[in-house]
C-alpha cells in the first residue's frame, strides 16, 4: 500500500470510531465487558478517544514522514503477541506494522479479542486489502520478525521461542510519580488519572510514589478521595478487601481510605488498589535511584524539573503516536527487518 492509501484508511477508521452510535456502542461494550470484567464502558470510551486522537491525517502524515524509508515496498510478515490488560492496548503495534508497509500476523489476547476484532473488521470495510495485511491467528509461525508483549515469565519464554527472529520482547513495567510537596490539590487530582485510569492495570499507570521527606502520604490519600467510584467495580473492590485483610492480619503498617491502600516499601509493582511509596531528600539521590530501576519504569510523572524525562500529572495514559513502549522506536525497528 502507498503512504497516501494507508493514511487515508486509518483517517477514515478514526472518523468511523468517532461516529459510533449509542446502540452500536452499547452492544460492543457489553460483549467486551463479558469477555473482560475490567473493561467498563468508561474505560473503553477512554481507550477509543486515545486511538481517535492518533487517527487523523495530519498526525499520521507527520509521524510517517519521520521515517523516510517507510512504508516498505516489500512487506515482511511481523508476528504480534498482544497484551490484554487495558482495552485495545495492542492497537498501536498493529498500526505501526501496517503503516510501515508490513503485514501483521496477530495473536490476540483472550482478554481483548472483541474490541481488536472489531477494529480489524471496520478497517477491512474501509479497504478490503487489510484482510490480507492484518491476519489473526491462534499460533505465530512463518514470520520474518516479532513483537511480543507479556509478563516477566512470558518474556523469558518469548526470548527462547522467538530467538531466531529479529524481535522486540516486552516484559512487566510500571510508572512512578515524583512529588515535591508543593503540588496543589488540583495537581494531585490530576495524578489520580495516572493512578486510576483503567483501574491501574496499564504499564503507564503510576503504582509508586517518591515523596519528598517533608510530605505526608495522608495528603495524597485525601486528595484522591474524588476517585472513590473505582470501588464500584467488583474486581477492584475484591482486590482492596483481600489486601486490606492481609495487612491487618499480618500487622503490616499501612494507610487506608475506603478504596485505596498506601504502604511504604521498595517494590515498584503493586496489586490493584495499592500504592507503594518512599521518601527522598534531594533530587540528585532521587534521580540516581530512578536510573538504577529504569528497566522497570515506563513513565516518570511529575511537575518537578528533573534530569530525566517526565510527563505532567494526568497525562501518562495519553501517549502520542511517537511515544513508544519501553522507549524502543518501533517504526525504526520495522524499517530494518
PLY file of the C-alpha trace (Angstrom):
ply
format ascii 1.0
element vertex 337
property float x
property float y
property float z
element edge 336
property int vertex1
property int vertex2
end_header
0.00 0.00 0.00
1.11 3.56 -0.67
1.62 6.01 2.17
-1.36 8.04 0.97
-3.64 5.00 0.93
-2.59 3.95 4.41
-3.09 7.44 5.84
-6.50 7.72 4.18
-7.64 4.33 5.53
-6.64 5.00 9.12
-8.06 8.52 8.99
-11.37 7.02 7.88
-11.17 4.49 10.72
-10.79 7.38 13.15
-13.90 9.04 11.71
-15.82 5.77 11.95
-14.93 5.38 15.64
-15.93 8.97 16.38
-19.35 8.44 14.77
-20.20 5.24 16.63
-23.90 5.29 17.52
-25.11 4.72 21.06
-26.81 1.41 20.26
-23.78 0.02 18.41
-21.52 1.17 21.22
-23.70 -0.43 23.87
-23.74 -3.82 22.13
-19.98 -3.74 21.51
-19.20 -2.64 25.06
-21.39 -5.37 26.58
-19.58 -8.04 24.56
-16.19 -6.63 25.57
-17.18 -6.43 29.25
-18.43 -10.03 29.20
-15.01 -11.07 27.91
-13.09 -8.94 30.44
-14.79 -7.54 33.54
-12.15 -4.82 33.83
-13.37 -3.33 30.53
-16.05 -0.93 31.71
-17.79 1.47 29.32
-15.83 4.40 30.73
-12.51 2.67 30.14
-13.40 1.53 26.61
-14.54 5.06 25.76
-11.27 6.41 27.15
-9.24 3.99 25.02
-11.27 4.80 21.88
-10.75 8.51 22.47
-6.99 7.94 22.65
-6.99 5.97 19.40
-9.12 8.58 17.63
-6.58 11.22 18.67
-3.95 9.32 16.68
-6.06 8.63 13.60
-6.09 11.97 11.86
-4.45 12.86 8.57
-2.07 15.49 9.97
-0.58 13.41 12.78
-0.36 10.25 10.69
1.46 12.10 7.91
3.83 13.90 10.29
4.54 10.60 12.03
5.28 8.51 8.94
7.35 11.37 7.47
9.79 10.90 10.37
10.79 7.63 8.65
11.75 8.38 5.01
12.15 4.68 4.13
8.60 3.78 5.14
6.27 2.32 4.11
8.40 -0.51 2.77
7.98 -1.53 -0.86
8.44 -5.22 0.02
6.38 -6.13 3.06
7.54 -8.54 5.76
5.39 -10.71 8.00
5.61 -9.43 11.56
4.25 -11.61 14.35
2.46 -9.71 17.10
1.68 -11.22 20.50
-0.64 -8.66 22.04
-1.42 -7.85 25.65
-4.95 -7.52 27.02
-4.57 -5.61 30.25
-6.35 -2.48 29.03
-8.76 -2.04 26.08
-7.12 -2.20 22.65
-3.64 -1.75 24.13
-2.17 -3.75 21.23
-3.57 -1.50 18.52
-0.51 0.76 18.44
1.70 -2.20 17.49
-0.75 -3.18 14.74
-0.83 0.40 13.49
2.98 0.56 13.43
3.27 -2.69 11.47
0.66 -1.72 8.89
1.81 1.89 8.48
5.38 0.66 7.95
4.16 -1.38 4.97
4.39 -4.77 6.67
1.86 -7.50 7.41
0.57 -8.01 10.96
0.31 -11.70 11.88
-1.54 -11.24 15.15
-2.13 -13.40 18.20
-4.83 -11.56 20.13
-5.14 -11.71 23.88
-8.10 -13.80 25.01
-8.94 -10.84 27.28
-9.20 -8.36 24.40
-10.37 -10.14 21.27
-13.80 -8.50 20.94
-12.52 -4.95 20.57
-9.47 -5.80 18.48
-11.54 -7.89 16.05
-14.00 -5.01 15.83
-11.20 -2.61 14.81
-9.93 -5.09 12.24
-13.38 -5.60 10.73
-14.02 -1.87 10.48
-10.66 -1.34 8.78
-11.45 -4.07 6.26
-14.78 -2.37 5.47
-12.80 0.75 4.58
-10.27 -1.13 2.41
-10.58 -4.88 1.78
-6.81 -5.15 1.23
-6.40 -5.13 5.02
-7.92 -8.60 5.17
-4.59 -9.80 3.72
-2.45 -7.38 5.72
-3.90 -7.84 9.23
-4.25 -11.54 9.88
-5.44 -13.02 13.19
-4.01 -16.43 14.09
-4.02 -18.83 17.01
-0.30 -19.53 16.72
2.51 -17.32 15.47
4.55 -19.04 12.75
6.05 -18.40 9.30
7.12 -14.85 10.14
10.11 -12.58 9.49
10.13 -10.71 12.82
8.16 -10.48 16.04
6.94 -8.03 18.67
5.69 -9.76 21.81
4.32 -8.22 25.00
3.71 -10.05 28.25
4.76 -10.65 31.83
8.31 -11.28 33.03
7.62 -15.03 32.86
6.19 -14.96 29.36
9.02 -12.68 28.21
11.53 -15.39 29.11
9.51 -17.84 27.02
9.27 -15.37 24.13
13.05 -14.82 24.15
13.56 -18.55 23.80
10.77 -19.26 21.32
11.43 -16.29 19.03
15.23 -16.12 19.40
15.88 -16.80 15.70
13.84 -13.77 14.59
14.53 -10.05 14.87
12.40 -9.16 17.85
11.14 -6.72 20.41
10.21 -8.53 23.63
8.45 -6.51 26.32
8.09 -7.51 29.96
6.43 -6.01 33.03
6.88 -2.29 33.50
5.13 0.28 35.64
5.21 4.01 36.22
6.21 6.23 39.12
5.40 9.73 40.32
7.70 12.25 41.99
6.05 14.66 44.44
7.86 17.69 45.83
5.24 18.53 48.45
4.37 21.81 46.73
1.70 20.29 44.47
-1.72 21.92 44.53
-4.86 19.92 45.24
-5.74 20.19 41.55
-2.38 18.70 40.56
-2.92 15.79 42.94
-6.37 15.29 41.41
-4.69 15.04 38.00
-2.26 12.49 39.44
-5.33 10.42 40.23
-5.87 9.89 36.49
-2.38 8.40 36.23
-3.20 6.06 39.11
-6.82 5.05 38.49
-7.36 5.16 34.72
-8.01 1.57 33.59
-8.02 0.64 37.31
-4.23 0.96 37.35
-3.70 -2.08 35.11
-1.51 -0.43 32.45
2.26 -0.11 32.37
1.76 3.66 32.11
-0.23 3.69 35.37
1.51 5.07 38.47
1.95 2.43 41.17
4.79 4.05 43.13
5.24 7.47 44.72
8.52 9.18 45.52
7.58 11.68 48.23
9.80 14.48 49.48
10.63 13.82 53.11
8.56 16.85 54.12
5.37 15.48 52.52
2.81 13.33 54.30
1.25 10.48 52.28
-2.04 11.32 54.04
-2.23 14.42 51.86
-2.16 12.23 48.76
-4.77 9.89 50.18
-7.10 12.77 50.97
-6.71 14.37 47.53
-7.52 11.10 45.77
-10.85 10.71 47.55
-12.60 12.01 44.41
-11.80 8.69 42.68
-13.75 6.54 45.14
-16.10 5.37 42.35
-13.47 2.80 41.31
-14.66 0.75 44.27
-17.96 0.10 42.44
-16.13 -2.36 40.21
-16.38 -5.77 41.88
-12.92 -6.94 40.81
-11.34 -3.75 42.13
-13.27 -3.99 45.40
-12.26 -7.64 45.84
-8.59 -6.71 45.45
-8.92 -3.95 48.01
-10.67 -6.17 50.57
-8.19 -9.01 50.06
-5.05 -6.93 50.61
-6.61 -4.89 53.41
-7.32 -8.15 55.23
-3.77 -9.41 54.69
-2.24 -6.19 56.01
-4.45 -6.27 59.09
-3.80 -9.95 59.85
-0.05 -9.55 59.38
0.09 -6.28 61.25
1.65 -4.54 58.25
1.89 -0.79 58.67
-0.18 0.96 56.03
-2.60 3.78 55.33
-6.09 3.17 54.00
-9.03 5.08 52.63
-12.26 3.29 51.74
-10.85 2.27 48.36
-7.04 2.67 48.33
-4.14 1.25 50.33
-0.80 3.07 50.75
2.23 1.23 52.05
5.85 2.28 52.40
8.07 -0.13 50.51
10.69 -0.64 47.81
8.77 -2.64 45.20
7.62 -0.55 42.24
4.98 -3.11 41.34
1.79 -3.23 43.37
-1.52 -5.10 43.20
-4.68 -3.30 42.12
-5.99 -0.88 44.80
-2.46 -0.48 46.26
0.26 2.17 46.04
3.78 1.93 47.42
5.83 4.96 48.39
9.22 6.02 49.73
10.81 9.30 50.76
13.67 11.21 49.17
15.83 14.05 50.49
17.45 15.55 47.40
16.88 15.37 43.66
20.34 14.01 42.86
19.83 10.96 45.05
16.31 10.57 43.69
17.47 10.63 40.07
20.13 8.02 40.83
17.50 5.79 42.43
15.19 6.09 39.42
18.02 5.48 36.95
19.00 2.32 38.81
15.48 0.99 38.26
14.81 2.43 34.83
14.40 -1.00 33.19
11.21 -1.44 35.24
9.84 2.05 34.64
7.67 3.09 31.70
6.93 6.70 32.71
8.00 9.19 35.36
5.13 11.54 36.21
5.98 14.84 37.86
5.76 18.61 37.64
9.21 18.83 39.26
12.08 19.59 36.88
14.34 16.54 36.82
17.36 15.43 34.83
15.22 12.66 33.31
12.20 12.78 31.01
8.93 13.39 32.86
5.24 13.54 31.97
2.87 16.12 33.52
0.30 14.93 36.03
-2.77 13.41 34.38
-1.07 12.69 31.04
0.54 9.25 31.45
-2.36 7.50 29.71
-2.43 9.94 26.79
0.58 8.86 24.69
1.20 10.36 21.26
1.75 8.24 18.16
5.50 8.61 18.60
5.54 7.61 22.28
6.84 4.05 22.09
6.64 1.39 24.78
9.91 0.81 26.67
11.46 3.73 24.78
12.14 1.48 21.75
11.30 3.13 18.43
9.01 0.50 16.90
8.86 2.17 13.49
12.64 2.45 13.22
12.89 -1.25 14.09
10.27 -2.19 11.49
12.22 -0.32 8.84
15.27 -2.52 9.39
13.87 -6.07 9.41
0 1
1 2
2 3
3 4
4 5
5 6
6 7
7 8
8 9
9 10
10 11
11 12
12 13
13 14
14 15
15 16
16 17
17 18
18 19
19 20
20 21
21 22
22 23
23 24
24 25
25 26
26 27
27 28
28 29
29 30
30 31
31 32
32 33
33 34
34 35
35 36
36 37
37 38
38 39
39 40
40 41
41 42
42 43
43 44
44 45
45 46
46 47
47 48
48 49
49 50
50 51
51 52
52 53
53 54
54 55
55 56
56 57
57 58
58 59
59 60
60 61
61 62
62 63
63 64
64 65
65 66
66 67
67 68
68 69
69 70
70 71
71 72
72 73
73 74
74 75
75 76
76 77
77 78
78 79
79 80
80 81
81 82
82 83
83 84
84 85
85 86
86 87
87 88
88 89
89 90
90 91
91 92
92 93
93 94
94 95
95 96
96 97
97 98
98 99
99 100
100 101
101 102
102 103
103 104
104 105
105 106
106 107
107 108
108 109
109 110
110 111
111 112
112 113
113 114
114 115
115 116
116 117
117 118
118 119
119 120
120 121
121 122
122 123
123 124
124 125
125 126
126 127
127 128
128 129
129 130
130 131
131 132
132 133
133 134
134 135
135 136
136 137
137 138
138 139
139 140
140 141
141 142
142 143
143 144
144 145
145 146
146 147
147 148
148 149
149 150
150 151
151 152
152 153
153 154
154 155
155 156
156 157
157 158
158 159
159 160
160 161
161 162
162 163
163 164
164 165
165 166
166 167
167 168
168 169
169 170
170 171
171 172
172 173
173 174
174 175
175 176
176 177
177 178
178 179
179 180
180 181
181 182
182 183
183 184
184 185
185 186
186 187
187 188
188 189
189 190
190 191
191 192
192 193
193 194
194 195
195 196
196 197
197 198
198 199
199 200
200 201
201 202
202 203
203 204
204 205
205 206
206 207
207 208
208 209
209 210
210 211
211 212
212 213
213 214
214 215
215 216
216 217
217 218
218 219
219 220
220 221
221 222
222 223
223 224
224 225
225 226
226 227
227 228
228 229
229 230
230 231
231 232
232 233
233 234
234 235
235 236
236 237
237 238
238 239
239 240
240 241
241 242
242 243
243 244
244 245
245 246
246 247
247 248
248 249
249 250
250 251
251 252
252 253
253 254
254 255
255 256
256 257
257 258
258 259
259 260
260 261
261 262
262 263
263 264
264 265
265 266
266 267
267 268
268 269
269 270
270 271
271 272
272 273
273 274
274 275
275 276
276 277
277 278
278 279
279 280
280 281
281 282
282 283
283 284
284 285
285 286
286 287
287 288
288 289
289 290
290 291
291 292
292 293
293 294
294 295
295 296
296 297
297 298
298 299
299 300
300 301
301 302
302 303
303 304
304 305
305 306
306 307
307 308
308 309
309 310
310 311
311 312
312 313
313 314
314 315
315 316
316 317
317 318
318 319
319 320
320 321
321 322
322 323
323 324
324 325
325 326
326 327
327 328
328 329
329 330
330 331
331 332
332 333
333 334
334 335
335 336
